[in-house]
Each structure stands twice: as structure tokens, then as C-alpha cells.
């Protein structure tokens, strides 16, 4: 009798598995049939292009399907990446954005693509969005229903650029949040920062700003909140000294092209009052379209040698050789959060010491075989000036571990002079797969050797020595967010000489000129009673140039301590 019951139960389980598998296959088939309507031969799979003449219910169905797949935490280190492109026109949809979803309008102005609906990026549980990473929205207008509030509950690596919000926007989901980056946007209503730990806003027109916890910074922002540091958490710089806005993809007639904004000095507010003014462009024929199911290191480098720029479409790229960028003026444009992973201990990208290189929209992953560094700009001891045609890096994100095994000595090394970084997150994983003091090893996040390097929005976390090591002169840094490593196993394991721990922000002893604003450094030491002697170290000559800094003990071993700034 018992054996018959056992056989019966096994049979029912097998039937259940078959039904479940059939449901999954049916769901996948429906998704493929639906999504196939929106893919193009130009960009391949995982890039969906919409126009206002399409069935809006089907567009919403596709967005909902992607969001339901990409929103849960199980997708945090998932394999899928998507770009959703909206041609100029008006759409009655809600934009729901999960992991590795990149939503873009294709107009010359954000006002050319109008979304009559809400923007939604929420927490999966209890409003916690501290792990809402790797997503973006740009170049469109949101017109929300009466009484609705857009919820952009995000943390690191979630840029919002060239967005017009005709209403209010909430930067949290009524819970913990650790963002964030907003640039070249217009908010007609109120930005509700709530409990956001930190946030960086640049060249954005604000109706009103409300809230924020520790470190809120505004550069080139009209109507920014009043700076009363340390009585409030706001740091305000009236003008952005030198910048070019991130290139953006548009469609002109039936042709795609990428607009390239020109350099601007001492700017405030948005760049798109007069769309297309003071901008160059590159036609789609000037680009090689990189696709994950086709391309590798060899084909990508071959395209670069032929003088092509690159559009890197959504996917995961396993690269056994460095991508070498040698031609002045080359543009590398990532869409849909593509991930480029080192496979052979190689760096992922090497940029020669030449003028006017632009790289944007990439996630760079360490591999199993340790890399010396993952991303290199210029040659060691470079003395060549690029002041007239500088290099720009936009939205470049680094990961060591979390998605799987990864090791490196550093993530990004900048040797060239006159480089500007506009938003980067360098992250040694504190959770996920293959995470531990002796597993996902990496000494430093960012190393700056070049002079006249500027960084807007620097997020750098959990590395095993200095998070940021600045060796070059005349550096400028606007906004810094850093957490110390969670996992030093013992006090002795995390010290050098007689110094307890490592400073998060280290300006080397030989530096004579450096300035930084808005630094927030936090610690959570779970294991050892770690004592950090200094969170910021600089030569005496530049101490007075480190403005508005905060340290915060968040949690962990109660005997751990950060002694001083």
C-alpha cells in the first residue's frame, strides 16, 4: 500500500513538473511572439522600438511582462538586458522599470516623446530600494494622472537624464533608499527625497526639493535648496565649471543618429531649451552595432581599427582581450545596460592617450582570472594635455563579484590629463555569489594619476584598501558616496603599518592642488571590531579644500569605530 502511495505521489509530482514546464514554455513563446513585433534588424534582439501608431495595450503588456521578470530581487544578477526606445509621439502607458531596463525617447527634445502615465521603480518588499541598481530613463516627458506621484525608488547605477516630469517625483518607496543621480532634467513639481541617504543632482531645473538624509549635492541647479551645512544635508555649487552632456540617440525621419552636445563652461540648468543647438551628430552608418549573440573581442576591435564608433546593444559580453580605443574622437555608446566581463585576466577597455574619447552606458565586470585593472584611460606618466578636446566617461559601472566569481586589483585607472567622469559606481560586491574577503578580492576602486581630472557623482564601495586613490594634481570631485568594506575578518587583516584600516578617500602626499565637495562615508563592520583611524587622508596643503564631509556608523560590530575624518 505504502509503495503504491509513493508511486502515486511521484507520478503527481512529475505531472506537476511537466505542467509547470509547459506553462513556462507557453509564456516564453507568447513573450517572443509579442516582442518580435518591436525588434529591428538594426539593433537586434532585446531592443524594442515603439511608435505612437502601435497598439498601446500591447506596448503596456510588453512593459509589464518585462517588469514582472526584471523587478524581483532574483533578477539582480540575472542574464537579461533590455532597451526600450520610443519614437516621437504620445503614449498612454506606465513606465515600469526593473533591473537592466533602459528606457529612452528618440526625440531631439525630451518634450518630443510624451508619456501620459506614471514612472515606476519600486521596492519588492517593505519599500526597501537599497538594491535597486542598473536601470535608467532618459530623453522623454512624463505627464502623470491627477494626484499621482512618480516613484523613482532607486539606489546606485540608476541614472535619470534629460527627463521632463510634469508633476512630482518621489525618490524612494516609503522605505530605505541609497541613491542616486539626476542630470539635465526638469521637474515642474516637487522632488520628494524623503529618506534617501544621499543624492547628486546636476544641471536640473527644480520646482521644489524636499527632504534627504545625509548628503544631498546640487551642481548647476537653479532653485536648489538653501545650503546651510551642517544644519541641513545640502551642498550647493551654483555653476557647473566644465562639462559636455551625455550623447543621446534620436531618430530623424527614418534614420537613427547620435547627438553629441558640445562643451559648456559655467553652466546652469538644462541643455535642451533649444534642442539641437550647439550639438554635433554622428549617423548610424558611422557605427558598428555590437550584438552579444554575434560579437567578441576580435570583431569589436576589428571594427574599431576600421574607424568605426560602437553602439553596444543589451547583453553579456565575455571578452578574452581588451577593447582597445586608439582613434581620437571615438564614441562608445552602450544601451540597455550591457555587461562586459573580463575572461582572461585582461582589462576590459584600454583607451589610448588621445583626444575626445567618449564612453557611456557600460557595466564592467571582473572575471575569474584576476585582472590588474578593468578600465584604463591613457598611459602611465602621461603629460599630454587634452584641455581643448577632453575625454568624457558617462554612466560607467563596475562590479567585482556578486554575479559570480570576480577578482581584480583595481577597477578604473585614469592616467590621462583632462578627463571628466560624469557618474560612476565602482562596487566590490557585499552580497550575491562568490562574496567574501578572500573571494571577490580588489584593492582599489578608482585610481587617478592624471592631472586636471574632474568627477561628478562618484560612488565607490567595499574595496579592500583605499576606495579612491588620487595621485594627480588639480583634481576636482563633486559628490562622493562610499561605504567601507563590510567584511574585514580581523583587526590585523585591515591595517597598514600602525594605521588602523584604510581611508576611503586618499589624496596622495605629493599632491599640491585638489578640491572636493560633498563627501559621505559610512561603515558597517559585521565581523571584526575594526578601528579606522582616518576616513579621508590628504596632504596638509589641501585639507581646507575638502568641503562638506560626513562620516556615519551604520551598523555592525559595536566595538568598531571610525575615529576621525
Secondary structure, 3 states (H helix, E strand, C coil): CHHHHHHHHHHHHHHHHHHHHHHHHHHHHHHHHHHHCCCECCCECCEEEECCCCCHHHHHHHHHHHHHHHCCHHHCCCCCCEEEEECCEEECCCEECCCCEEEEECCCCHHHEEEECCEEECCCCCCCCCCCCCEEEEEEEEECCCCCCEEECCCCCCEEEEEEEECCEECCCCCCECCCEEECCEEEEEEEEECECEEEEECCEEEEEEECCCEEEEECCCCCCCCCCCCCCEEEECCEEEECCCCEEEEECCEEEEEEECCEEEECCCCCCCCCCCEEEEEHHHEEEECCCCCCHHHHHHHHHCCCEEEECCCEEEECCCEEECCCCCEEEEEEEEEEEECCCCCCEEECCCCCCEEEEEEEECCCCCEEEEEEECCCCCCCCCCCCCEEEEEEEEEECEECCCCEEEEEEECCCCEEEEEEEEEECCCCECCCCCCCCCCEEEEECCCCCEEEEEEEECCCCCCEEECCCCEEEEEEEEECCCCCCCCHHHEECCEECCCCEEECCCCCCEEEEEEEEEEEECCCCCEECCCEECCHHHHHHEEEEEEEEEEECCCCEECCC
